Amino acid sequence: MTRGNQREKDRERAQSRNPKGGKGKDDGLTPEQRRERDAKALQEKTAKKAAQAAGGESSGAPVFCLNWLIVRLKLES
């Protein structure tokens, strides 16, 4: 059961889809820097949701979920 050059062609096609040739997304940040960046983004999102909740536009459940995520991120670091 040989597949000929099908594997090679598939690898070439996969590389053409991802020009970097690397795996995953590399933004040049350490895990700690990435964690801080994400926590800051979540805090901004929470503040935005809190402002909407104060205006009566949404229920408050999403704000609670975001706060929980922020606390969890802080505990992991």
N, CA, C and O atoms as CSV, one atom per row, in Angstrom:
chain,resi,resn,atom,element,x,y,z
A,1,MET,N,N,0.827,-1.179,0.000
A,1,MET,CA,C,0.000,0.000,0.000
A,1,MET,C,C,0.874,1.246,0.000
A,1,MET,O,O,1.075,1.872,1.040
A,2,THR,N,N,1.373,1.588,-1.129
A,2,THR,CA,C,2.183,2.791,-1.222
A,2,THR,C,C,1.317,3.949,-1.680
A,2,THR,O,O,0.307,3.776,-2.362
A,3,ARG,N,N,1.743,5.118,-1.287
A,3,ARG,CA,C,0.973,6.310,-1.630
A,3,ARG,C,C,1.714,7.187,-2.622
A,3,ARG,O,O,1.268,8.293,-2.927
A,4,GLY,N,N,2.807,6.721,-3.115
A,4,GLY,CA,C,3.559,7.508,-4.079
A,4,GLY,C,C,4.049,8.807,-3.473
A,4,GLY,O,O,4.578,8.833,-2.362
A,5,ASN,N,N,3.868,9.874,-4.213
A,5,ASN,CA,C,4.338,11.176,-3.720
A,5,ASN,C,C,3.185,12.004,-3.147
A,5,ASN,O,O,3.304,13.224,-3.036
A,6,GLN,N,N,2.097,11.375,-2.789
A,6,GLN,CA,C,0.940,12.090,-2.258
A,6,GLN,C,C,1.281,12.840,-0.972
A,6,GLN,O,O,0.836,13.971,-0.779
A,7,ARG,N,N,2.060,12.226,-0.100
A,7,ARG,CA,C,2.446,12.887,1.154
A,7,ARG,C,C,3.278,14.133,0.879
A,7,ARG,O,O,3.069,15.180,1.492
A,8,GLU,N,N,4.218,14.008,-0.044
A,8,GLU,CA,C,5.057,15.162,-0.367
A,8,GLU,C,C,4.226,16.301,-0.934
A,8,GLU,O,O,4.425,17.459,-0.566
A,9,LYS,N,N,3.307,15.987,-1.818
A,9,LYS,CA,C,2.445,17.017,-2.400
A,9,LYS,C,C,1.587,17.678,-1.327
A,9,LYS,O,O,1.386,18.892,-1.338
A,10,ASP,N,N,1.088,16.869,-0.406
A,10,ASP,CA,C,0.264,17.404,0.666
A,10,ASP,C,C,1.079,18.322,1.571
A,10,ASP,O,O,0.582,19.366,1.995
A,11,ARG,N,N,2.318,17.950,1.874
A,11,ARG,CA,C,3.184,18.812,2.689
A,11,ARG,C,C,3.456,20.136,1.992
A,11,ARG,O,O,3.432,21.191,2.627
A,12,GLU,N,N,3.714,20.088,0.688
A,12,GLU,CA,C,3.954,21.322,-0.070
A,12,GLU,C,C,2.713,22.212,-0.048
A,12,GLU,O,O,2.809,23.429,0.110
A,13,ARG,N,N,1.559,21.589,-0.210
A,13,ARG,CA,C,0.318,22.344,-0.207
A,13,ARG,C,C,0.072,22.973,1.162
A,13,ARG,O,O,-0.384,24.113,1.244
A,14,ALA,N,N,0.369,22.245,2.233
A,14,ALA,CA,C,0.202,22.770,3.588
A,14,ALA,C,C,1.162,23.927,3.837
A,14,ALA,O,O,0.786,24.906,4.482
A,15,GLN,N,N,2.384,23.835,3.344
A,15,GLN,CA,C,3.350,24.916,3.523
A,15,GLN,C,C,2.935,26.156,2.754
A,15,GLN,O,O,3.180,27.274,3.208
A,16,SER,N,N,2.312,25.978,1.597
A,16,SER,CA,C,1.885,27.141,0.830
A,16,SER,C,C,0.737,27.860,1.539
A,16,SER,O,O,0.570,29.068,1.370
A,17,ARG,N,N,-0.056,27.134,2.330
A,17,ARG,CA,C,-1.123,27.759,3.099
A,17,ARG,C,C,-0.559,28.576,4.239
A,17,ARG,O,O,-1.104,29.629,4.572
A,18,ASN,N,N,0.524,28.115,4.848
A,18,ASN,CA,C,1.147,28.800,5.969
A,18,ASN,C,C,2.556,29.209,5.535
A,18,ASN,O,O,3.495,28.425,5.670
A,19,PRO,N,N,2.711,30.427,5.017
A,19,PRO,CA,C,4.007,30.820,4.454
A,19,PRO,C,C,5.160,30.828,5.440
A,19,PRO,O,O,6.308,30.660,5.030
A,20,LYS,N,N,4.895,31.017,6.734
A,20,LYS,CA,C,5.974,31.019,7.717
A,20,LYS,C,C,6.605,29.643,7.854
A,20,LYS,O,O,7.800,29.524,8.127
A,21,GLY,N,N,5.816,28.625,7.669
A,21,GLY,CA,C,6.329,27.273,7.814
A,21,GLY,C,C,6.395,26.804,9.249
A,21,GLY,O,O,6.766,25.659,9.509
A,22,GLY,N,N,6.042,27.666,10.186
A,22,GLY,CA,C,6.098,27.300,11.594
A,22,GLY,C,C,4.742,26.839,12.094
A,22,GLY,O,O,3.728,26.941,11.404
A,23,LYS,N,N,4.760,26.338,13.296
A,23,LYS,CA,C,3.515,25.889,13.900
A,23,LYS,C,C,2.963,26.995,14.799
A,23,LYS,O,O,3.722,27.706,15.457
A,24,GLY,N,N,1.678,27.131,14.821
A,24,GLY,CA,C,1.022,28.043,15.743
A,24,GLY,C,C,1.273,29.503,15.426
A,24,GLY,O,O,1.857,29.847,14.398
A,25,LYS,N,N,0.819,30.348,16.326
A,25,LYS,CA,C,0.948,31.787,16.155
A,25,LYS,C,C,2.085,32.277,17.046
A,25,LYS,O,O,2.034,32.118,18.266
A,26,ASP,N,N,3.095,32.864,16.449
A,26,ASP,CA,C,4.245,33.350,17.200
A,26,ASP,C,C,4.234,34.865,17.156
A,26,ASP,O,O,4.539,35.452,16.117
A,27,ASP,N,N,3.892,35.508,18.257
A,27,ASP,CA,C,3.854,36.959,18.306
A,27,ASP,C,C,5.076,37.541,19.013
A,27,ASP,O,O,5.133,38.747,19.257
A,28,GLY,N,N,6.036,36.709,19.338
A,28,GLY,CA,C,7.272,37.185,19.933
A,28,GLY,C,C,7.163,37.516,21.411
A,28,GLY,O,O,8.042,38.184,21.954
A,29,LEU,N,N,6.108,37.066,22.076
A,29,LEU,CA,C,5.928,37.355,23.497
A,29,LEU,C,C,6.198,36.111,24.332
A,29,LEU,O,O,5.985,34.980,23.896
A,30,THR,N,N,6.669,36.358,25.535
A,30,THR,CA,C,6.821,35.248,26.470
A,30,THR,C,C,5.437,34.900,27.016
A,30,THR,O,O,4.512,35.704,26.900
A,31,PRO,N,N,5.283,33.729,27.602
A,31,PRO,CA,C,3.974,33.378,28.169
A,31,PRO,C,C,3.488,34.390,29.210
A,31,PRO,O,O,2.292,34.669,29.292
A,32,GLU,N,N,4.405,34.936,30.001
A,32,GLU,CA,C,4.026,35.926,31.014
A,32,GLU,C,C,3.510,37.207,30.349
A,32,GLU,O,O,2.496,37.765,30.769
A,33,GLN,N,N,4.213,37.668,29.310
A,33,GLN,CA,C,3.778,38.870,28.600
A,33,GLN,C,C,2.422,38.648,27.930
A,33,GLN,O,O,1.565,39.532,27.930
A,34,ARG,N,N,2.243,37.467,27.364
A,34,ARG,CA,C,0.976,37.140,26.711
A,34,ARG,C,C,-0.158,37.118,27.743
A,34,ARG,O,O,-1.258,37.600,27.474
A,35,ARG,N,N,0.116,36.556,28.922
A,35,ARG,CA,C,-0.883,36.490,29.989
A,35,ARG,C,C,-1.283,37.894,30.432
A,35,ARG,O,O,-2.462,38.171,30.647
A,36,GLU,N,N,-0.287,38.783,30.568
A,36,GLU,CA,C,-0.572,40.159,30.970
A,36,GLU,C,C,-1.387,40.880,29.897
A,36,GLU,O,O,-2.330,41.605,30.213
A,37,ARG,N,N,-1.026,40.683,28.645
A,37,ARG,CA,C,-1.751,41.313,27.543
A,37,ARG,C,C,-3.209,40.846,27.521
A,37,ARG,O,O,-4.130,41.646,27.358
A,38,ASP,N,N,-3.394,39.548,27.688
A,38,ASP,CA,C,-4.752,39.001,27.668
A,38,ASP,C,C,-5.568,39.486,28.866
A,38,ASP,O,O,-6.757,39.778,28.733
A,39,ALA,N,N,-4.931,39.572,30.033
A,39,ALA,CA,C,-5.632,40.053,31.224
A,39,ALA,C,C,-6.062,41.503,31.029
A,39,ALA,O,O,-7.165,41.885,31.422
A,40,LYS,N,N,-5.199,42.303,30.427
A,40,LYS,CA,C,-5.538,43.710,30.177
A,40,LYS,C,C,-6.719,43.802,29.210
A,40,LYS,O,O,-7.626,44.609,29.415
A,41,ALA,N,N,-6.713,42.990,28.172
A,41,ALA,CA,C,-7.808,42.996,27.211
A,41,ALA,C,C,-9.111,42.572,27.886
A,41,ALA,O,O,-10.168,43.142,27.613
A,42,LEU,N,N,-9.035,41.576,28.763
A,42,LEU,CA,C,-10.231,41.136,29.471
A,42,LEU,C,C,-10.752,42.212,30.424
A,42,LEU,O,O,-11.963,42.376,30.575
A,43,GLN,N,N,-9.847,42.936,31.059
A,43,GLN,CA,C,-10.276,44.014,31.947
A,43,GLN,C,C,-10.974,45.115,31.171
A,43,GLN,O,O,-11.981,45.655,31.627
A,44,GLU,N,N,-10.446,45.452,30.003
A,44,GLU,CA,C,-11.090,46.462,29.168
A,44,GLU,C,C,-12.472,45.993,28.724
A,44,GLU,O,O,-13.430,46.766,28.708
A,45,LYS,N,N,-12.556,44.736,28.371
A,45,LYS,CA,C,-13.829,44.175,27.948
A,45,LYS,C,C,-14.828,44.183,29.105
A,45,LYS,O,O,-16.009,44.472,28.912
A,46,THR,N,N,-14.346,43.864,30.304
A,46,THR,CA,C,-15.203,43.871,31.484
A,46,THR,C,C,-15.711,45.280,31.771
A,46,THR,O,O,-16.884,45.471,32.095
A,47,ALA,N,N,-14.826,46.260,31.652
A,47,ALA,CA,C,-15.224,47.641,31.896
A,47,ALA,C,C,-16.291,48.074,30.887
A,47,ALA,O,O,-17.245,48.766,31.241
A,48,LYS,N,N,-16.125,47.671,29.664
A,48,LYS,CA,C,-17.104,48.011,28.627
A,48,LYS,C,C,-18.450,47.370,28.937
A,48,LYS,O,O,-19.494,48.013,28.818
A,49,LYS,N,N,-18.422,46.101,29.334
A,49,LYS,CA,C,-19.659,45.397,29.680
A,49,LYS,C,C,-20.305,46.011,30.923
A,49,LYS,O,O,-21.531,46.098,31.003
A,50,ALA,N,N,-19.495,46.435,31.889
A,50,ALA,CA,C,-20.030,47.053,33.098
A,50,ALA,C,C,-20.709,48.373,32.751
A,50,ALA,O,O,-21.747,48.712,33.320
A,51,ALA,N,N,-20.124,49.114,31.820
A,51,ALA,CA,C,-20.739,50.371,31.397
A,51,ALA,C,C,-22.066,50.113,30.695
A,51,ALA,O,O,-23.022,50.869,30.868
A,52,GLN,N,N,-22.123,49.057,29.910
A,52,GLN,CA,C,-23.375,48.705,29.248
A,52,GLN,C,C,-24.416,48.273,30.277
A,52,GLN,O,O,-25.590,48.622,30.158
A,53,ALA,N,N,-23.991,47.522,31.280
A,53,ALA,CA,C,-24.915,47.054,32.308
A,53,ALA,C,C,-25.450,48.238,33.119
A,53,ALA,O,O,-26.614,48.248,33.521
A,54,ALA,N,N,-24.593,49.229,33.354
A,54,ALA,CA,C,-25.028,50.407,34.091
A,54,ALA,C,C,-26.072,51.181,33.292
A,54,ALA,O,O,-26.944,51.837,33.862
A,55,GLY,N,N,-25.976,51.099,31.982
A,55,GLY,CA,C,-26.944,51.755,31.117
A,55,GLY,C,C,-28.212,50.943,30.954
A,55,GLY,O,O,-29.176,51.414,30.350
A,56,GLY,N,N,-28.226,49.731,31.483
A,56,GLY,CA,C,-29.405,48.883,31.408
A,56,GLY,C,C,-29.536,48.136,30.095
A,56,GLY,O,O,-30.626,47.671,29.760
A,57,GLU,N,N,-28.456,48.010,29.347
A,57,GLU,CA,C,-28.524,47.365,28.045
A,57,GLU,C,C,-28.361,45.852,28.096
A,57,GLU,O,O,-28.777,45.157,27.169
A,58,SER,N,N,-27.768,45.334,29.156
A,58,SER,CA,C,-27.562,43.880,29.222
A,58,SER,C,C,-27.813,43.376,30.634
A,58,SER,O,O,-27.938,44.175,31.563
A,59,SER,N,N,-27.886,42.091,30.804
A,59,SER,CA,C,-28.105,41.490,32.122
A,59,SER,C,C,-26.835,41.541,32.932
A,59,SER,O,O,-26.480,42.719,32.903
A,60,GLY,N,N,-26.153,40.976,33.497
A,60,GLY,CA,C,-24.876,41.133,34.163
A,60,GLY,C,C,-24.117,39.845,34.132
A,60,GLY,O,O,-22.996,39.778,34.635
A,61,ALA,N,N,-24.694,38.815,33.555
A,61,ALA,CA,C,-24.041,37.510,33.535
A,61,ALA,C,C,-22.719,37.539,32.777
A,61,ALA,O,O,-21.747,36.964,33.267
A,62,PRO,N,N,-22.624,38.180,31.602
A,62,PRO,CA,C,-21.336,38.190,30.903
A,62,PRO,C,C,-20.243,38.891,31.708
A,62,PRO,O,O,-19.085,38.477,31.661
A,63,VAL,N,N,-20.592,39.940,32.441
A,63,VAL,CA,C,-19.606,40.654,33.252
A,63,VAL,C,C,-19.069,39.721,34.329
A,63,VAL,O,O,-17.865,39.695,34.583
A,64,PHE,N,N,-19.947,38.959,34.959
A,64,PHE,CA,C,-19.503,38.016,35.976
A,64,PHE,C,C,-18.534,37.007,35.383
A,64,PHE,O,O,-17.513,36.700,35.999
A,65,CYS,N,N,-18.833,36.487,34.205
A,65,CYS,CA,C,-17.971,35.493,33.569
A,65,CYS,C,C,-16.594,36.078,33.266
A,65,CYS,O,O,-15.578,35.413,33.471
A,66,LEU,N,N,-16.558,37.312,32.783
A,66,LEU,CA,C,-15.272,37.935,32.473
A,66,LEU,C,C,-14.472,38.187,33.744
A,66,LEU,O,O,-13.257,37.988,33.765
A,67,ASN,N,N,-15.147,38.625,34.804
A,67,ASN,CA,C,-14.448,38.834,36.072
A,67,ASN,C,C,-13.853,37.530,36.578
A,67,ASN,O,O,-12.731,37.508,37.084
A,68,TRP,N,N,-14.595,36.457,36.443
A,68,TRP,CA,C,-14.114,35.151,36.872
A,68,TRP,C,C,-12.860,34.758,36.088
A,68,TRP,O,O,-11.908,34.228,36.662
A,69,LEU,N,N,-12.860,35.020,34.771
A,69,LEU,CA,C,-11.691,34.690,33.956
A,69,LEU,C,C,-10.476,35.515,34.370
A,69,LEU,O,O,-9.359,35.001,34.428
A,70,ILE,N,N,-10.699,36.778,34.652
A,70,ILE,CA,C,-9.587,37.647,35.060
A,70,ILE,C,C,-8.988,37.141,36.371
A,70,ILE,O,O,-7.767,37.064,36.511
A,71,VAL,N,N,-9.836,36.802,37.318
A,71,VAL,CA,C,-9.343,36.291,38.599
A,71,VAL,C,C,-8.579,34.993,38.380
A,71,VAL,O,O,-7.531,34.780,38.988
A,72,ARG,N,N,-9.088,34.138,37.529
A,72,ARG,CA,C,-8.414,32.862,37.275
A,72,ARG,C,C,-7.049,33.079,36.619
A,72,ARG,O,O,-6.080,32.405,36.971
A,73,LEU,N,N,-6.968,34.017,35.666
A,73,LEU,CA,C,-5.679,34.302,35.028
A,73,LEU,C,C,-4.665,34.816,36.045
A,73,LEU,O,O,-3.489,34.457,36.000
A,74,LYS,N,N,-5.125,35.647,36.946
A,74,LYS,CA,C,-4.214,36.184,37.964
A,74,LYS,C,C,-3.722,35.080,38.894
A,74,LYS,O,O,-2.567,35.095,39.320
A,75,LEU,N,N,-4.586,34.131,39.208
A,75,LEU,CA,C,-4.196,33.040,40.098
A,75,LEU,C,C,-3.189,32.122,39.435
A,75,LEU,O,O,-2.319,31.572,40.111
A,76,GLU,N,N,-3.288,31.944,38.120
A,76,GLU,CA,C,-2.369,31.047,37.403
A,76,GLU,C,C,-0.968,31.621,37.320
A,76,GLU,O,O,0.010,30.874,37.283
A,77,SER,N,N,-0.864,32.930,37.291
A,77,SER,CA,C,0.466,33.533,37.108
A,77,SER,C,C,1.228,33.652,38.389
A,77,SER,O,O,2.359,34.139,38.392
